[in-house]
């Protein structure tokens, strides 16, 4: 099928202001000009899918070496009005202290939106976002993937806030800390963060992050 084209789309998550947020770009060109979409683009003839995803990710965030995982392929014949286009979706996680977002060449602007309050999206990007969110929440149960959304040093309160933001629900403080302690993956530091009340001890990871 000579007219088949392939794109990559990347769902980029972060946690800001206590909420899980996703990066969206407002399209500056047809189709769906003026409508928000997940960042992405067509792959180049000389690059792999992963290389294309890494390139798009860097172009949108200005950051390299982020957590990036292939999500799923979407190939409904009617998903793109330009013709037969299959997209391979990825999702990425970026800590809020590394944020630096610019709009790509075909985007009018870029911004962060709470995943619970996203505007109508172009193409089938609502479906892609839902798939990425489900994957992230499921992996939170058996991996340390959520740690990618934290700075190198963090408090236990910040760690719990990341989990709550991803799951979109409150967690019992005592039970959460007991479960984290059983994993033996954190190292307490002799440093504290002053929050206006009792200083909170900082921690870092004592083991490589699993994906």
N, C-alpha and C positions, 0 to 999 in steps of 0.2 A: 504494500500500500504506500505509494510514493508520496502522497500528500499528508501522511501521518507526521505529526510534530510532537515533541516531548518537552515538557516544562518541569521545573521543580518549584514547589511552594514550601515556605518555612514558617511554621507557627512558632513565634518567639515569645516566650513567657518570662515575666519577672514578677517580683512582689514589691509593690509600692503602696505606701499609705495603708498598710494592713490588708491589702487586697491583691489577689492574683490578677495580673494585667497582661494583655496581649498587644503586640505591636501591629498596627494596621496602617496601610498607606492609602491615601485618596488618589485614585487613578486620574492621571492628567490627559490620557488618550483613550479613544474608543478601543474595544467596547467597554461599556459601563463607566464612561468618563464621568468624574465627579462622585463616584461611589467608592466606598471603602473596600479594601481587599487585603488578603494576606500577602506579604512580600513574596516575590518570586519572579521567574522569568524563564525564557527558553534556554535550553542548554546549548553550548557551543559545539561545533562539529568535532573539536579536538579535545573535549573534556568528558570525564566520567560524571555519573549522576552526583556522586558525593562531592567531586570537585566543583560542580556547578552550585550545589547547595552551600558549600563553604564560601564560594565567591559571592553569592547573593547575600549570605549572612554578614560577611564583612562589609559589603557595600551599604547595607542597611544600618548596621550597628557600629561600624568602625572598629570592631573587636575581633580578634582571632582566638583560636583554641577554646571555644565554648563547647559545652556539652551539646552534642548534635546526634540525633538518632532517626533513622528512617522509620516512617510511620506506616504508610499504606499507599497503594496506587489507586488513582481514581480515573476511570475511563469511560464514563457514560458518553455515548456519541453526541449528546446534545448539551454537554457541559460548557462548551465554548462556541459562541456564534461565529468565530473565525474559521471553523472547520474541525477536522478530526484531531483533537489535542488530548493526549494523555498526560497527566501530571503525577509525579512521584512526590509525595508529601513527606516532610521531615518536621521534627519539632526541636527547638533549642531552648536552653535555659541560661539566663544571664542574671548575675547578682546586680542589685540596683546601684551599687557603688561603681559599676563599670559602664553605666549607660551613657551612650553618645549616639544619638539617632539622627540620621539625615535621610531625606527623601531621595529615592533613586531617580534615574533619568526619565522614567515614564510616570512618575508620581508627582502630584501637586503638593502634597504635604504628608507627613508621617506623625503618628502620635500613639500614645498608650491608652488603652481602654480596659476597664474592669471586665472580666470575662462574663459577668452577669449583666452587663449593660452595653453590649456591642451593638452598633447600628446594623441595618441590613447590609449584607456583604455581596460582592459580585461573584459571578460564576457559581460554583458549588462550595464556596469557602465556608459557609455556615456549617456544612456537613464535615468538612475537613477540621475545622476548629473543634467541633463536638468530639470527633474521633481522637484528636490530640489530647483534649482535656480528660477523656476517659482513660487513655493510656497513662497519662501522668498520675492520675489518682490511683489507678491500679498498681503502678510500680511503687508508689509511696508505701504500700503495704509490705513489700518484701525486698526493697532496695533502699539505698541512701540517696536516691536521685534528687530528692528535695534539697539536699545540702548544697547543690550547685547554685541555689538562689541566695546563698548567704555570703557575707564577706569572709575573709580568712579568719577573723576573730569575731566571736559573737557571744551573746548571752543565751542562757537557756530560754529566757522569755522570747527572744528573737527567733530562736529555733522553733518554739511552739507556735509562734505567730505565722511562720512560713507554712507549717503543717495545716494550721487552721485556714489560712488563705487558700491553699490548694483544695482542701476538702470542703470549704465553705460552711464550716460549722465549728462551734466551740469544743474544746477538748478539756477534760478534767486535768488540772495542773499536776496533781499528785500521781495519777495513773500514767500520764505522759512521761514524767520525769523518771518514774520507775522503769518503764519500758526502755527508755533511752539508756539508762544506767546499765541495764542487762545486756545491751548490745556491746558495751565496752569499746566504743569508737570515739569517745571524746576525751580530750586531755585538758584538765583545768589549768588555767594560767594564773600567774601572780599579778594579774592586772584586773582592774575593775572599771566598770562604766558607771558614771554618775548620772542617774536618771531623775534626780530631784528628791528621791526618797532614799531608801537604803541602797548603797552601791551594789551593782550586780557584777558577779564574777564573770570574766571572759573565758571562753573555751576555744579550742581549735580541734580539728579532726585528728584522731590518733591512728587512723587507718585510711588507705586509699579509698576513694569513692567508688562504689560499685555501680554499674549501669545495667 
